[in-house]
């Protein structure tokens, strides 16, 4: 198991976002940008993939201890910190989702996916633009 795998598994298990990981690393005075951090989470065959070094993983783990437990002067309960993270994620997901139905729409008629369309009923059938003209295609009855 590589350092990248460990970092990925901790990120998923603790439900951490990139901003939070950058914040954790800053707790131990280690600066990493979100772009550099994203390179650690890429597939190994990706051209921008980077190996996570021992120094980065060590600093992340030390920062994680401070993030979850706090310092000697200001101790924290790790379970409360994790619960707060969960609540923040749920709040963010709820605010990011669009409302279920909008009464007004800026989209032109017929735009969008066909998944939301209802089937035609007799009253909804489009009217024939040619009126009452009937074609027999040259066939005699």
C-alpha positions in Angstrom: 0.0 0.0 0.0 1.5 3.3 -1.0 1.3 6.7 0.8 -1.2 7.8 -1.9 -3.5 4.9 -1.0 -3.3 5.8 2.7 -4.1 9.4 2.0 -7.1 8.5 -0.2 -8.5 6.1 2.4 -8.2 8.6 5.2 -9.9 11.2 3.0 -12.8 8.9 2.3 -13.1 7.5 5.9 -13.1 10.9 7.5 -15.1 12.5 4.7 -12.6 15.3 4.2 -12.7 17.8 1.4 -9.6 19.3 -0.3 -10.0 22.6 1.6 -10.0 20.7 4.9 -6.9 18.7 4.0 -5.1 22.0 3.1 -6.3 23.4 6.4 -5.0 20.4 8.3 -1.6 20.6 6.6 -1.4 24.3 7.5 -1.9 23.4 11.2 1.6 22.0 11.1 3.0 24.9 8.9 3.1 22.8 5.8 1.7 24.6 2.7 0.2 22.7 -0.2 -2.1 24.0 -2.9 -5.4 22.3 -3.8 -3.9 21.6 -7.3 -0.9 19.8 -5.9 -3.2 17.9 -3.5 -5.4 16.7 -6.4 -2.3 15.2 -8.1 -2.0 12.7 -5.2 -5.5 11.5 -5.7 -5.2 10.8 -9.4 -4.7 7.3 -11.0 -1.2 6.1 -11.3 -1.3 6.1 -15.1 -2.4 9.8 -15.3 0.2 12.2 -16.7 -0.1 14.6 -13.7 0.0 11.9 -11.0 2.5 12.5 -8.2 3.8 10.2 -5.5 2.9 11.3 -2.0 6.2 11.5 -0.1 6.8 10.4 3.4 7.1 14.0 4.5 3.7 15.0 3.2 2.0 12.0 4.8 3.8 12.5 8.1 2.8 16.2 8.2 -0.8 15.3 7.3 -1.0 12.7 10.1 0.5 15.1 12.6 -2.0 17.8 11.5 -4.8 15.4 11.6 -4.1 14.7 15.3 -4.2 18.4 16.1 -7.4 18.8 13.9 -9.2 16.0 15.7 -7.9 16.1 19.2 -6.9 19.7 19.5 -3.8 21.0 21.5 -2.9 20.4 25.1 -4.2 23.9 25.9 -7.5 23.5 24.0 -8.4 19.8 23.8 -11.3 18.6 21.5 -13.4 15.5 21.4 -12.7 13.8 18.0 -16.2 12.4 17.7 -17.7 15.9 18.0 -15.3 17.2 15.2 -16.3 14.3 12.9 -20.0 14.9 13.7 -19.6 18.6 12.8 -18.0 17.6 9.5 -20.9 15.3 8.7 -23.4 18.0 9.4 -21.5 20.6 7.3 -21.5 18.2 4.4 -25.2 17.5 4.7 -25.9 21.3 4.9 -23.7 22.0 1.9 -25.4 19.2 -0.2 -28.9 20.6 0.7 -27.9 24.1 -0.3 -26.2 23.0 -3.5 -29.2 21.0 -4.8 -31.7 22.9 -7.1 -35.3 23.1 -6.0 -37.5 20.2 -7.0 -39.9 22.2 -9.3 -39.7 25.7 -10.6 -42.8 27.4 -11.8 -41.0 29.7 -14.3 -38.2 28.6 -16.5 -35.8 30.5 -18.8 -35.4 27.5 -21.1 -37.2 27.6 -24.4 -40.0 25.1 -24.9 -38.8 21.7 -25.7 -35.3 22.2 -24.3 -33.8 19.9 -21.7 -34.0 16.2 -21.3 -36.9 14.1 -22.4 -37.0 12.3 -19.0 -39.3 15.0 -17.5 -41.8 15.1 -20.4 -45.3 13.6 -20.0 -46.9 11.6 -22.8 -49.4 13.3 -25.0 -53.1 13.2 -24.1 -55.9 14.0 -26.5 -56.1 17.6 -25.4 -52.2 18.0 -25.6 -51.9 16.6 -29.2 -50.3 19.1 -31.5 -52.7 20.6 -34.0 -52.2 19.9 -37.7 -50.7 23.0 -39.2 -52.3 22.3 -42.6 -55.8 22.3 -41.1 -58.4 19.9 -42.5 -56.5 19.0 -45.7 -56.3 15.2 -46.1 -53.9 13.5 -48.4 -54.7 10.2 -50.1 -51.2 9.8 -51.6 -52.7 9.0 -55.0 -54.8 6.1 -53.8 -58.4 5.9 -54.9 -60.9 4.6 -52.4 
